[in-house]
Amino acid sequence: TTTLPPQCSGFVCTSGFMHKAAASSISASGDDACCEEAESGIVSVVVRSAGWGNGNLAEFYLNGQKASAVVRRGLNIMELRSDGGPKSVVTFDTHGSGSDALVAFLDGLPTGTRVLIAATDEAAGNLTAAAKAAIEGCGAHLIGNFTYRGAYALIGTKGGPALAEQVLKDGDGIAAASAHVEVEESDPTASKPLCPARSANPPVKGWMSGGQFQLDAGCRYSLFESTGAAKCLANSWMVVVGGSNTVIMTIRLANMLAPDAILPIRDGATMGAFSVIDVIIKDGVKVYGKAFQFDDCSALQHSEECRSKIFAAVAEAPKPIAGAVRITLFSAQFWDHALDGVNAVQAKGGVWLGSKMAFLVQVSTWDIYCAGMKVEWCPRKELSDKDLTNEAAITLFNNGMAPVLDKLQTFCAPGQPAGVLGCVGLTTT
């Protein structure tokens, strides 16, 4: 077995640094060899590709950080925004029948759009002449040499030149392309109108730019300071269900309302270290708080004993206090866990069900790890089965999500407890 030396193209730079422009040709590892200080108006771009027998990967790095990793068969295309942030990542199965869709996608991009392309698995078998021409329209010169299960990486420009490109045959390793790209700098402080937050479908789609989240709609949301948030949430029950992202959001909300209301180490507020966390806050002080960790509750489907303990935990909270805010966080790796949390609220909420309520439910990351990335440590082996297709995995995901959304309708519809503050259902970020 031949051990390849480390490559700068696969190294993640320390925050504040970006890949060197020649990173794809440097055999090394470490910030000194691979990275340089980030520069305003410049984004470093690295694209890595490997066919089935050489690692089976498609990776995109922006400013020294891995922006996307794709394991789906075909040509994976990342479209960049004018400020260098990722706008979309789309996979076209050009071993199958994806060439026409690829042509339509590239033809629809505005001239000057930066286009990153990486092949994974097998992407050459049915790559048509029209598809190759469309890629050449993004500056490619080597796509004609792309062969069965080969590797292909491109940093191109729609209607312009390629900044970097590499193609390798099956067995020759990982293809990598790297370059520094000049970008437009967005102004996160620019005045923008307020978004229609109380509409049925408030704007939520956007992108990160300069450490700030920019909405596609070109608007902004008004932010609450702690006093304003406490006033808005007085006499309410906030129910949060999900994984690591929801844990972070809950900690930030609770600690904004009352210092040290939830602490990760003290309260076990990290994934795998808690089952339910419940706090009540009034006038900037936590007046009730409990963290529950049940050994019966795992990443597998909850047992009846686990469910009964979750239900009991919800029932332990004291009765509502005038002006107080209750925040309840349920750990949920999968949708059936989320359903258990929502059911517990409905069954054991008691007089709290008469409060203003709000729900935030987010589930997806574990499904991505298991069904998408097929990681070995996935606790649900039926999801990481190599024979489970993407389509079948999405069906399982939707089937798990449906009863949760149906249950939330009993809380979130107009006139119901959460009909004012609202409900948010999220998949991934």
Phi, psi and chi 1 to 4 in degrees:
 res  aa     phi    psi   chi1   chi2   chi3   chi4
   1 THR       -  130.0  -58.3      -      -      -
   2 THR   -92.6  127.1  -59.0      -      -      -
   3 THR   -96.4  117.9  -58.1      -      -      -
   4 LEU   -80.1  144.2  -63.6  175.2      -      -
   5 PRO   -66.6  156.2   26.4  -35.2      -      -
   6 PRO   -62.4  147.7   23.0  -33.2      -      -
   7 GLN  -116.7  135.4  -58.1  -65.4  -49.2      -
   8 CYS   -60.6  -27.2  -79.8      -      -      -
   9 SER   -62.8  -23.1   61.0      -      -      -
  10 GLY  -105.5   10.7      -      -      -      -
  11 PHE   -91.5  138.2  179.2   76.4      -      -
  12 VAL   -95.6  120.2  175.2      -      -      -
  13 CYS   -75.4  154.2  -59.9      -      -      -
  14 THR   -63.8  147.4  -60.8      -      -      -
  15 SER   -53.2  135.6  178.1      -      -      -
  16 GLY    94.6   -4.0      -      -      -      -
  17 PHE  -120.9  162.0  -71.4   78.0      -      -
  18 MET  -136.2  162.3   63.2 -178.3 -177.6      -
  19 HIS   -62.6  145.4  -79.9  118.5      -      -
  20 LYS   -65.7  152.1  -66.0  179.5  178.5  178.5
  21 ALA   -59.1  -30.8      -      -      -      -
  22 ALA   -97.3   21.3      -      -      -      -
  23 ALA   -55.9  -33.9      -      -      -      -
  24 SER   -66.9  -16.4   60.3      -      -      -
  25 SER  -109.1    6.9   61.3      -      -      -
  26 ILE  -104.0  122.7  -58.0  174.4      -      -
  27 SER   -94.9   93.2  -64.4      -      -      -
  28 ALA  -168.9 -176.5      -      -      -      -
  29 SER  -151.0  151.3 -177.2      -      -      -
  30 GLY   111.9  153.6      -      -      -      -
  31 ASP   -60.8  -41.1  -76.9  -36.4      -      -
  32 ASP   -62.2  -42.7  -70.4  -19.4      -      -
  33 ALA   -81.3  -34.5      -      -      -      -
  34 CYS  -105.4  -21.1  -57.1      -      -      -
  35 CYS  -127.0  164.1  -49.7      -      -      -
  36 GLU  -145.1  165.9   60.2 -173.3   58.1      -
  37 GLU   -61.6  134.6 -171.0  171.9  -11.9      -
  38 ALA   -60.0  147.1      -      -      -      -
  39 GLU  -124.9  134.6 -177.6  180.0  -15.2      -
  40 SER   -61.4  135.4  178.2      -      -      -
  41 GLY    82.7    2.7      -      -      -      -
  42 ILE  -128.9  136.5  -62.7  -68.8      -      -
  43 VAL  -121.4  127.7  169.1      -      -      -
  44 SER   -82.2  137.2   68.5      -      -      -
  45 VAL  -126.2  131.8  178.4      -      -      -
  46 VAL  -131.4  133.0  173.5      -      -      -
  47 VAL  -122.2  130.2  178.8      -      -      -
  48 ARG  -124.6  140.9  -76.5  160.1   49.8   90.6
  49 SER  -142.0  140.3  162.3      -      -      -
  50 ALA  -146.9  137.5      -      -      -      -
  51 GLY   -76.6 -176.9      -      -      -      -
  52 TRP   -53.1  -43.2  176.6  -98.7      -      -
  53 GLY   -89.0    2.4      -      -      -      -
  54 ASN  -127.8   22.2  -66.0  -82.3      -      -
  55 GLY   125.2  -22.8      -      -      -      -
  56 ASN    52.9   63.9 -164.2   32.4      -      -
  57 LEU  -141.6  155.1   59.4   84.6      -      -
  58 ALA  -140.2  112.2      -      -      -      -
  59 GLU  -127.3  142.0  -63.5  176.7  -15.3      -
  60 PHE  -126.2  126.9  -57.8   95.8      -      -
  61 TYR  -116.5  133.4  -66.5   76.9      -      -
  62 LEU  -125.9  126.2  -59.6  175.4      -      -
  63 ASN    50.9   44.4  -89.9  -10.7      -      -
  64 GLY    80.8   -1.0      -      -      -      -
  65 GLN  -116.0  144.0  -57.2  -63.0  -52.5      -
  66 LYS   -71.6  115.1 -174.2 -178.1  -68.0 -174.5
  67 ALA   -90.1  -27.1      -      -      -      -
  68 SER  -163.9  143.9  178.7      -      -      -
  69 ALA  -134.8  124.4      -      -      -      -
  70 VAL  -121.0  138.6 -173.0      -      -      -
  71 VAL  -120.1   13.1  -66.5      -      -      -
  72 ARG   -84.5  146.8  -66.7 -176.1  -68.1  -86.3
  73 ARG   -67.8  136.3 -176.5  179.3   71.7 -175.4
  74 GLY   125.1 -162.3      -      -      -      -
  75 LEU   -95.8  124.5  -72.0  178.4      -      -
  76 ASN  -103.5  126.2  -56.4  -80.9      -      -
  77 ILE  -119.8  125.3  -58.9 -179.9      -      -
  78 MET  -106.6  126.5  174.7  179.0  -77.1      -
  79 GLU   -97.7  128.2  172.3 -169.6    0.0      -
  80 LEU   -96.2  148.4  -64.4 -174.2      -      -
  81 ARG   -79.8  171.5  -61.4  178.9 -175.7  -84.3
  82 SER   -65.3  -22.6   59.0      -      -      -
  83 ASP   -92.0    5.7   64.1   -1.1      -      -
  84 GLY    90.9   -0.8      -      -      -      -
  85 GLY   -83.1  156.2      -      -      -      -
  86 PRO   -73.3  130.2   26.2  -31.9      -      -
  87 LYS   -95.8  -39.6 -175.9  173.3 -176.4  178.8
  88 SER  -159.3  155.3   65.4      -      -      -
  89 VAL  -130.1  120.4 -179.7      -      -      -
  90 VAL  -128.1  139.7 -172.6      -      -      -
  91 THR  -109.2  132.8  -59.4      -      -      -
  92 PHE  -119.2  118.8  -60.7   95.3      -      -
  93 ASP   -78.8   86.0 -176.4    4.8      -      -
  94 THR   -84.3    1.1   49.2      -      -      -
  95 HIS   -81.4  -26.6  176.1   79.0      -      -
  96 GLY  -100.1 -122.2      -      -      -      -
  97 SER  -114.8   30.9   57.4      -      -      -
  98 GLY   -90.3    0.6      -      -      -      -
  99 SER   -64.7  -42.6  -77.9      -      -      -
 100 ASP   -62.3  -41.2  -70.6  -13.4      -      -
 101 ALA   -66.1  -36.0      -      -      -      -
 102 LEU   -62.8  -45.2 -178.8  148.5      -      -
 103 VAL   -60.3  -44.9  172.1      -      -      -
 104 ALA   -63.0  -38.5      -      -      -      -
 105 PHE   -65.9  -50.1  176.4   80.7      -      -
 106 LEU   -66.6  -38.1  -68.5  179.4      -      -
 107 ASP   -63.1  -28.4  -75.2   -9.0      -      -
 108 GLY   -83.1   -7.1      -      -      -      -
 109 LEU   -79.6  141.8  -63.6  178.7      -      -
 110 PRO   -65.1  147.9  -18.1   30.6      -      -
 111 THR   -58.8  136.6  -61.8      -      -      -
 112 GLY    96.7   -9.0      -      -      -      -
 113 THR   -66.3  132.4  -59.9      -      -      -
 114 ARG   -75.9  131.6  -62.4  -66.3 -172.9 -171.8
 115 VAL  -126.5  124.8  177.4      -      -      -
 116 LEU  -111.6  132.2  -43.5 -179.0      -      -
 117 ILE  -130.2  134.3  -58.5  179.5      -      -
 118 ALA  -140.1  132.1      -      -      -      -
 119 ALA   -92.5  145.5      -      -      -      -
 120 THR  -140.7  156.4 -171.0      -      -      -
 121 ASP    60.6 -106.5 -165.1  -25.7      -      -
 122 GLU  -137.3  122.7 -157.0  -59.3  -66.5      -
 123 ALA  -132.5    4.8      -      -      -      -
 124 ALA  -103.1  -18.5      -      -      -      -
 125 GLY   -54.7  -44.7      -      -      -      -
 126 ASN  -122.8   31.3  -77.9  -47.2      -      -
 127 LEU   -75.6  107.9 -174.4   64.9      -      -
 128 THR   -77.1  166.2   62.8      -      -      -
 129 ALA   -60.6  -38.5      -      -      -      -
 130 ALA   -64.5  -38.7      -      -      -      -
 131 ALA   -66.8  -40.9      -      -      -      -
 132 LYS   -63.3  -38.7  -67.6  177.9 -178.3  178.7
 133 ALA   -64.8  -38.9      -      -      -      -
 134 ALA   -64.8  -38.4      -      -      -      -
 135 ILE   -69.0  -39.5  -64.4  170.6      -      -
 136 GLU   -62.6  -26.9  -71.4  170.3  -13.5      -
 137 GLY   -68.7   -8.5      -      -      -      -
 138 CYS  -105.3   17.8  -63.0      -      -      -
 139 GLY    97.0   -0.5      -      -      -      -
 140 ALA   -68.2  143.0      -      -      -      -
 141 HIS  -122.0  -14.6  -67.0  -74.1      -      -
 142 LEU  -110.3   -0.4  -56.2  177.5      -      -
 143 ILE   -63.5  -24.8 -169.6   63.7      -      -
 144 GLY   -66.8  -17.4      -      -      -      -
 145 ASN   -95.4    2.6  -60.2  -30.3      -      -
 146 PHE   -75.3  124.9 -177.2   42.1      -      -
 147 THR  -125.3  175.4   55.1      -      -      -
 148 TYR   -49.7  124.6 -178.1   78.1      -      -
 149 ARG    56.2   23.6  -77.3 -170.3  171.9  172.7
 150 GLY   -79.3 -180.0      -      -      -      -
 151 ALA  -114.1  141.3      -      -      -      -
 152 TYR  -146.4  129.0  179.8   73.2      -      -
 153 ALA  -133.2  133.8      -      -      -      -
 154 LEU  -140.5  135.8  171.2   71.7      -      -
 155 ILE  -115.0  101.8  -58.0  172.3      -      -
 156 GLY  -121.5 -179.3      -      -      -      -
 157 THR  -137.3  124.7  -50.9      -      -      -
 158 LYS   -60.5  119.8  173.1   66.8 -178.4  -64.8
 159 GLY    73.3   13.9      -      -      -      -
 160 GLY  -141.7 -165.4      -      -      -      -
 161 PRO   -82.7  159.5   31.5  -36.4      -      -
 162 ALA   -83.8  141.5      -      -      -      -
 163 LEU   -90.5  -26.5  -58.6 -176.4      -      -
 164 ALA  -164.4  149.6      -      -      -      -
 165 GLU  -161.0  141.5 -176.8 -178.1   20.4      -
 166 GLN  -149.6  141.7 -173.3  177.1   35.0      -
 167 VAL  -131.2  138.0   62.3      -      -      -
 168 LEU  -133.4  149.9  -65.3  175.0      -      -
 169 LYS   -79.9  161.0  -66.6 -178.8  178.8  179.9
 170 ASP   -54.8  128.4 -179.8   29.2      -      -
 171 GLY    97.5   -9.9      -      -      -      -
 172 ASP   -94.8    3.2  -72.7   -9.9      -      -
 173 GLY   105.3 -156.3      -      -      -      -
 174 ILE   -96.5  125.9  -62.1  173.3      -      -
 175 ALA   -83.6  139.4      -      -      -      -
 176 ALA  -141.2  142.6      -      -      -      -
 177 ALA  -131.5  139.0      -      -      -      -
 178 SER  -143.1  150.4   61.9      -      -      -
 179 ALA  -167.7  162.8      -      -      -      -
 180 HIS  -102.3  130.9  -77.9 -180.0      -      -
 181 VAL  -116.0  128.3  176.8      -      -      -
 182 GLU   -76.0  135.2  -67.2 -175.2    3.9      -
 183 VAL  -133.3  163.0  -61.7      -      -      -
 184 GLU   -85.0  137.8  -61.5  176.2    3.7      -
 185 GLU   -92.8  123.9  -66.8 -173.1   89.1      -
 186 SER   -85.3  152.9   60.0      -      -      -
 187 ASP  -104.3  101.9 -179.0    6.0      -      -
 188 PRO   -68.3  -14.7   25.0  -33.3      -      -
 189 THR   -92.8   -2.1   64.8      -      -      -
 190 ALA   -60.7  141.2      -      -      -      -
 191 SER   -66.8  132.1  178.8      -      -      -
 192 LYS  -136.3  152.2  -62.7  175.8 -178.2  177.8
 193 PRO   -69.5  157.6   26.8  -36.0      -      -
 194 LEU   -73.1  140.7  -69.6  177.4      -      -
 195 CYS   -72.9  152.3  -61.5      -      -      -
 196 PRO   -75.8   79.9   28.4  -34.8      -      -
 197 ALA   -64.5  -27.6      -      -      -      -
 198 ARG   -96.4   11.2  -66.0 -170.3  179.1  -85.0
 199 SER   -76.0  165.9   66.5      -      -      -
 200 ALA   -64.3  -31.6      -      -      -      -
 201 ASN  -132.8   76.2  -64.4  -69.3      -      -
 202 PRO   -65.1  148.0   24.1  -34.3      -      -
 203 PRO   -61.4  131.1  -21.8   33.1      -      -
 204 VAL  -134.6  -13.9  -65.9      -      -      -
 205 LYS   -83.4  140.4  -67.7 -177.1  178.2 -179.6
 206 GLY  -177.3 -155.6      -      -      -      -
 207 TRP  -154.8  162.5   74.0  100.0      -      -
 208 MET   -90.0  133.6  -66.4  -59.9  -62.3      -
 209 SER  -145.8  119.4  177.3      -      -      -
 210 GLY    59.1   32.6      -      -      -      -
 211 GLY    79.9    4.2      -      -      -      -
 212 GLN  -118.0  144.5  -59.8  -68.4  -34.7      -
 213 PHE   -86.6  120.1 -174.6   69.0      -      -
 214 GLN  -105.5  128.1  -54.9  -73.2  -22.0      -
 215 LEU   -85.2  139.2  -73.5  162.4      -      -
 216 ASP   -57.8  -30.3  -71.7  -19.8      -      -
 217 ALA   -73.4   -9.6      -      -      -      -
 218 GLY    74.7   17.6      -      -      -      -
 219 CYS  -116.0 -179.6   58.5      -      -      -
 220 ARG  -138.5  159.3   63.6 -177.4  175.3   86.9
 221 TYR  -102.8  143.5  -73.3  100.5      -      -
 222 SER   -74.0  131.4  179.1      -      -      -
 223 LEU   -98.3  142.7  -60.0 -179.9      -      -
 224 PHE   -93.0  135.5  -75.6  103.6      -      -
 225 GLU   -80.1  174.2  -60.5  -63.1  -24.4      -
 226 SER   -59.9  -41.2   58.1      -      -      -
 227 THR   -66.8  -41.4   53.4      -      -      -
 228 GLY   -66.8  -38.8      -      -      -      -
 229 ALA   -66.1  -42.1      -      -      -      -
 230 ALA   -62.6  -39.6      -      -      -      -
 231 LYS   -66.3  -42.1 -178.0  178.1  179.2 -179.6
 232 CYS   -65.2  -36.7  174.8      -      -      -
 233 LEU   -96.3    3.4  -61.9  177.9      -      -
 234 ALA   -56.8  139.2      -      -      -      -
 235 ASN    62.7   37.7  -57.5  -54.2      -      -
 236 SER  -128.0  164.6   69.2      -      -      -
 237 TRP  -126.6  113.7 -174.7    7.6      -      -
 238 MET   -96.9  120.4  -46.3  -64.0  -66.5      -
 239 VAL  -111.8  121.3  179.1      -      -      -
 240 VAL  -121.3  131.1 -173.0      -      -      -
 241 VAL  -134.2  125.7 -173.2      -      -      -
 242 GLY   158.0 -157.1      -      -      -      -
 243 GLY  -105.1 -143.0      -      -      -      -
 244 SER   -61.3  -40.3   54.2      -      -      -
 245 ASN   -61.5  -42.7  -77.4  -20.4      -      -
 246 THR   -69.7  -31.1   57.7      -      -      -
 247 VAL   -61.5  -46.6  172.7      -      -      -
 248 ILE   -62.3  -45.1  -66.3  170.0      -      -
 249 MET   -62.1  -40.4  -72.9 -173.5  -83.7      -
 250 THR   -66.8  -43.5  -56.1      -      -      -
 251 ILE   -59.4  -44.6  -68.7  172.8      -      -
 252 ARG   -65.3  -42.0  -69.8 -178.9   64.6   86.5
 253 LEU   -65.3  -50.2  173.0   61.2      -      -
 254 ALA   -61.3  -42.6      -      -      -      -
 255 ASN   -75.7  -19.7  -68.3  -14.4      -      -
 256 MET   -71.3  -36.1  179.5  176.0   71.8      -
 257 LEU   -80.6  -30.1  -62.8  174.8      -      -
 258 ALA  -153.6  119.7      -      -      -      -
 259 PRO   -53.9  134.2  -24.9   34.5      -      -
 260 ASP    60.9   26.9  -61.5  -21.4      -      -
 261 ALA   -62.7  -39.8      -      -      -      -
 262 ILE  -132.6  124.3  -60.8  176.9      -      -
 263 LEU  -118.7  131.3  -64.6  179.6      -      -
 264 PRO   -55.2  -45.8  -27.6   36.1      -      -
 265 ILE   -77.6  -49.4  -64.7  177.4      -      -
 266 ARG   -59.1  -42.3 -177.8 -166.2   68.0 -163.0
 267 ASP  -100.9    2.6  -58.8  -43.7      -      -
 268 GLY    64.5   30.2      -      -      -      -
 269 ALA   -81.8   58.7      -      -      -      -
 270 THR  -137.4  155.2   57.3      -      -      -
 271 MET   -59.6  131.8  -73.3  -51.6  -61.7      -
 272 GLY    89.5   -6.9      -      -      -      -
 273 ALA  -109.7    1.0      -      -      -      -
 274 PHE  -151.0  159.6   77.2   97.2      -      -
 275 SER  -110.4  -44.6  -58.1      -      -      -
 276 VAL  -143.7  136.7 -177.7      -      -      -
 277 ILE  -123.6  130.5  -64.9  175.9      -      -
 278 ASP  -134.2  124.1 -153.3    4.4      -      -
 279 VAL  -134.3  152.0  -61.4      -      -      -
 280 ILE  -126.6  130.4  -61.3  175.2      -      -
 281 ILE  -124.7  135.6  -63.5  168.2      -      -
 282 LYS  -142.2  131.2  178.2  176.2  169.8   56.5
 283 ASP    52.9   41.7  -63.0  -27.8      -      -
 284 GLY    77.9    9.9      -      -      -      -
 285 VAL  -128.0  138.0  177.4      -      -      -
 286 LYS   -77.6  117.8 -178.3  177.6   72.4  173.5
 287 VAL  -101.8  -12.5  -64.0      -      -      -
 288 TYR  -152.4  139.8  168.5   82.3      -      -
 289 GLY  -163.2  131.6      -      -      -      -
 290 LYS  -144.2  141.6  -82.0 -164.4  173.6 -177.8
 291 ALA  -117.9  128.4      -      -      -      -
 292 PHE  -115.3  132.0  -56.6   85.8      -      -
 293 GLN  -126.3  114.8  166.4   68.0    4.1      -
 294 PHE  -109.1  120.2  -56.9  128.9      -      -
 295 ASP   -63.7  -23.2  -67.2  -22.5      -      -
 296 ASP   -73.1  -15.9  -48.5  -85.7      -      -
 297 CYS   -98.9  117.5  -58.7      -      -      -
 298 SER  -127.4 -173.3   69.7      -      -      -
 299 ALA   -73.5  -11.0      -      -      -      -
 300 LEU   -78.0  178.7  -60.0  174.9      -      -
 301 GLN   -61.8  138.0  -71.4 -169.7  -18.2      -
 302 HIS   -65.5  140.1  -72.4  160.7      -      -
 303 SER   -78.0  167.2   63.9      -      -      -
 304 GLU   -63.0  -35.1  -73.9  -58.7  -37.0      -
 305 GLU   -65.0  -40.7 -173.9  172.1   -0.3      -
 306 CYS   -61.3  -47.8  165.9      -      -      -
 307 ARG   -60.1  -42.1  -68.5 -169.1 -173.2   95.9
 308 SER   -63.6  -35.8   66.0      -      -      -
 309 LYS   -70.4  -38.6  -69.9 -179.0  178.1  179.7
 310 ILE   -63.1  -44.4  -69.0  173.5      -      -
 311 PHE   -60.1  -43.2  -80.5   40.2      -      -
 312 ALA   -65.0  -36.6      -      -      -      -
 313 ALA   -62.4  -41.1      -      -      -      -
 314 VAL   -63.3  -36.4  173.4      -      -      -
 315 ALA   -75.0  -15.5      -      -      -      -
 316 GLU   -71.2  -22.7  -79.2 -162.7   28.9      -
 317 ALA   -62.0  143.4      -      -      -      -
 318 PRO   -68.5  170.9   24.4  -33.6      -      -
 319 LYS   -65.2  159.1  -66.8  179.8  179.2 -179.7
 320 PRO   -56.9  144.7  -25.5   35.3      -      -
 321 ILE  -111.6  133.4  -55.6  169.6      -      -
 322 ALA   -54.6  127.4      -      -      -      -
 323 GLY    83.6   -3.0      -      -      -      -
 324 ALA   -86.0  163.7      -      -      -      -
 325 VAL  -121.8  128.7 -178.4      -      -      -
 326 ARG  -104.8  133.7 -179.4 -179.3 -178.8 -176.9
 327 ILE  -124.8  121.2  -57.1  173.6      -      -
 328 THR  -121.0  124.9  -53.1      -      -      -
 329 LEU  -114.9  124.1  171.1   64.2      -      -
 330 PHE  -108.1  131.5  -63.8   91.8      -      -
 331 SER   -75.8  126.5  175.4      -      -      -
 332 ALA  -146.2  110.4      -      -      -      -
 333 GLN   -85.0  -29.8  -68.6   94.8  -24.7      -
 334 PHE  -132.3  167.7  -62.0   97.6      -      -
 335 TRP   -63.5  -33.0  -78.8  114.4      -      -
 336 ASP   -66.6  -31.0   49.6  -83.3      -      -
 337 HIS   -64.6  -43.0  -64.1  165.0      -      -
 338 ALA   -61.2  -39.7      -      -      -      -
 339 LEU   -63.4  -38.4 -175.9   60.3      -      -
 340 ASP   -61.1  -40.6  -69.6  -20.3      -      -
 341 GLY   -64.8  -46.8      -      -      -      -
 342 VAL   -64.2  -40.1  177.3      -      -      -
 343 ASN   -63.0  -37.8  -77.2  -23.3      -      -
 344 ALA   -63.9  -40.1      -      -      -      -
 345 VAL   -62.0  -45.7  167.9      -      -      -
 346 GLN   -66.2  -39.4 -174.4  178.2   47.8      -
 347 ALA   -81.2  -34.1      -      -      -      -
 348 LYS  -122.1   10.9  -63.0  -64.0 -178.1  178.5
 349 GLY   -68.9  -25.5      -      -      -      -
 350 GLY    57.5 -136.1      -      -      -      -
 351 VAL   -67.5  -17.4  -68.7      -      -      -
 352 TRP   -64.0  -22.1  -82.5   97.2      -      -
 353 LEU   -67.4  -12.5  -65.5  174.7      -      -
 354 GLY   -86.7   -2.9      -      -      -      -
 355 SER   -80.8  166.2  -52.8      -      -      -
 356 LYS   -64.3  135.8  -66.6 -175.9  -60.7 -178.0
 357 MET  -125.7  159.8  -61.9 -174.0   71.1      -
 358 ALA  -147.7  144.4      -      -      -      -
 359 PHE  -123.8  136.6  -75.4   81.0      -      -
 360 LEU  -127.4  117.5 -170.5  155.5      -      -
 361 VAL  -125.2  125.1 -178.5      -      -      -
 362 GLN  -137.1  122.0 -178.4 -179.8   34.2      -
 363 VAL  -139.8  132.8  171.9      -      -      -
 364 SER   177.5  -37.7   67.7      -      -      -
 365 THR   -58.0  -42.4  -58.2      -      -      -
 366 TRP   -68.8  -33.0  -76.5   62.0      -      -
 367 ASP   -65.0  -37.7  -75.5  -89.0      -      -
 368 ILE   -64.7  -47.6  -66.9  171.3      -      -
 369 TYR   -59.3  -44.6  -77.7  136.2      -      -
 370 CYS   -78.6  -61.7  -69.1      -      -      -
 371 ALA   -80.9  -30.6      -      -      -      -
 372 GLY   -87.0  -52.7      -      -      -      -
 373 MET   -92.8  -13.0  -59.5  174.0   66.3      -
 374 LYS    55.5   44.8  -51.1  -67.0 -173.1 -174.7
 375 VAL   -67.9  147.0  -64.5      -      -      -
 376 GLU   -66.8  -29.8  -67.6 -177.2   -1.7      -
 377 TRP   -85.3    5.5   49.2  -98.3      -      -
 378 CYS   -56.3  126.4  173.1      -      -      -
 379 PRO   -74.1  -17.4   28.0  -35.2      -      -
 380 ARG  -110.6   93.3  -61.2 -165.9  175.5 -173.1
 381 LYS   -64.2  -23.4  -60.8  -52.9  178.0 -174.7
 382 GLU   -66.6  -24.4   69.6  -84.4   12.9      -
 383 LEU   -84.8  -31.3  -68.4 -180.0      -      -
 384 SER   -91.9    4.9   59.5      -      -      -
 385 ASP   -57.3  127.2 -170.9  -41.1      -      -
 386 LYS   -62.8  -19.8   62.3 -178.9  178.3   60.9
 387 ASP   -86.8   -5.5  -66.5  -33.9      -      -
 388 LEU   -77.6  117.3 -177.7   70.1      -      -
 389 THR   -77.7  163.7   64.7      -      -      -
 390 ASN   -59.3  -41.4  -72.8  -25.1      -      -
 391 GLU   -62.8  -43.6  -68.2   75.4   13.9      -
 392 ALA   -66.5  -37.1      -      -      -      -
 393 ALA   -64.9  -41.2      -      -      -      -
 394 ILE   -65.0  -38.3  -68.9  172.1      -      -
 395 THR   -62.1  -44.5  -62.8      -      -      -
 396 LEU   -61.6  -41.2  -71.0  174.5      -      -
 397 PHE   -61.9  -48.4 -177.9   85.3      -      -
 398 ASN   -64.2  -38.3  -70.9  -23.2      -      -
 399 ASN   -65.1  -33.3  -70.4  -16.8      -      -
 400 GLY   -74.8  -33.0      -      -      -      -
 401 MET   -74.8  -34.4  177.6  171.6   59.0      -
 402 ALA   -55.1  -49.8      -      -      -      -
 403 PRO   -65.9  -27.5   19.2  -30.9      -      -
 404 VAL   -67.6  -45.4  178.6      -      -      -
 405 LEU   -64.5  -38.7  -62.2 -177.3      -      -
 406 ASP   -62.1  -43.4  -70.6  -18.2      -      -
 407 LYS   -65.0  -38.9 -179.7   69.2   68.9  171.4
 408 LEU   -64.5  -26.9  -74.0  176.2      -      -
 409 GLN   -59.2  -28.7  -75.0  -62.1  -39.0      -
 410 THR   -70.7  -17.8   63.3      -      -      -
 411 PHE  -104.4  -34.2  -68.3  100.1      -      -
 412 CYS   -97.5  -14.3  -53.3      -      -      -
 413 ALA   -65.9  155.5      -      -      -      -
 414 PRO   -53.2  135.5  -26.5   34.8      -      -
 415 GLY    89.4   -9.8      -      -      -      -
 416 GLN   -94.0  171.7  -61.3  -55.6  -46.7      -
 417 PRO   -54.0  -35.3  -28.4   35.6      -      -
 418 ALA  -100.7   14.8      -      -      -      -
 419 GLY   -70.4  -16.9      -      -      -      -
 420 VAL   -96.8  -58.3  175.1      -      -      -
 421 LEU   -73.1  -31.0  -67.7  179.6      -      -
 422 GLY    98.1  174.6      -      -      -      -
 423 CYS  -132.2  144.2  -59.2      -      -      -
 424 VAL  -127.9  125.0  177.5      -      -      -
 425 GLY  -115.3  123.5      -      -      -      -
 426 LEU  -122.5  149.7  -57.2  170.4      -      -
 427 THR  -102.1  -87.9   52.3      -      -      -
 428 THR  -119.5  170.8 -168.3      -      -      -
 429 THR  -102.5      -   54.6      -      -      -
